[in-house]
Amino acid sequence: MHPDTHLQLQHVRAADLRAEADAYRLTTEAANPGRVRARVGWALVEVGLRLASAPRATVAVAC
């Protein structure tokens, strides 16, 4: 095989690999709901802790 032909094939293959890597990166970023779910979960935990530790007003009931 002529060296120039071999070099051109390598350039084409490298471009294909880059395109495939970019497509894979985009799909994995889009399909990663775990990060959002974890942030929402921790926000709910924080709200729950604030509600649990909030000082409660005691009401005296006269009977």
Helices and strands as residue ranges (DSSP letters): H 3-30, H 34-53
